Amino acid sequence: MKKLMMAGLMAMIIVVPAMAADGVINVQSAFNVQKTADRLESLLNEKGMTIFNRIKHSESAGKVGIELRETELIIFGNPKVGSPLMKCQQSIAIDLPQKALIWEDHESKVWISYNDPDYLEKRHNISGCEAVISKIKKALSGIIKAAATN
């Protein structure tokens, strides 16, 4: 029995990371895509973030005859936070403003996915901005979790 449980645990450890894209954090939501996106947008506005766009990918796909599970992208940011990061390493501007993807998987579970700030730090070889990265990491995590849970 122990061997069977251990084999199952090992399979999960191997499979779960493979399902996530490198550098992407996925947080399961307790709400449908629309409500999750509405909650996230509201929280971002409360925090003084600029919402640059909200793209309803599934709606656009439907207009060209492609059926896509509910999928929305919110593009947001704050120059007070992003600009100092760009000053540390200008190439990070390709990943800014921030994005949050709200999507429904094949099991009807809803997720909010966003770029891991630690991954972006490595990707752009950023140094000397640890405090900014830490602030972004904490803020994103809190906002995303608040949008996804009761």
BELQUIZI-V259427 format. One record per pair of residues at least 12 apart in sequence whose C-alpha atoms are under 6 Angstrom apart, sorted by the first residue. I is the first residue (numbers start at 1). J is the second residue. D is the distance in Angstrom with one decimal. If there is no record, write none. Layout:
# BELQUIZI-V259427
[[I	J	D] [I	J	D]]
This chain:
# BELQUIZI-V259427
[[23	115	5.9] [23	116	5.2] [23	119	5.1] [24	114	5.5] [24	115	4.7] [24	116	5.4] [25	113	5.5] [25	114	5.4] [25	116	5.8] [26	112	5.7] [26	113	4.4] [27	111	5.5] [27	112	5.2] [28	110	5.9] [28	111	4.4] [29	110	5.3] [29	111	5.4] [29	148	4.1] [30	148	5.7] [30	149	5.6] [39	147	5.2] [40	147	4.9] [49	77	5.5] [49	78	5.3] [50	76	5.5] [50	77	5.4] [51	76	4.5] [52	75	5.4] [52	76	5.4] [53	74	5.9] [53	75	5.2] [54	73	5.7] [54	74	4.5] [55	72	5.5] [55	73	5.1] [56	72	4.5] [57	71	5.4] [57	72	5.6] [58	70	5.3] [58	71	5.3] [69	104	5.9] [70	103	5.7] [70	104	5.6] [71	102	5.7] [71	103	4.3] [72	101	5.8] [72	102	5.1] [73	100	5.7] [73	101	4.5] [74	99	5.7] [74	100	5.3] [75	98	5.8] [75	99	4.5] [76	97	5.7] [76	98	5.3] [77	97	5.1] [77	98	5.7] [89	126	5.8] [100	113	5.6] [100	114	4.9] [101	113	5.0] [117	137	5.8]]
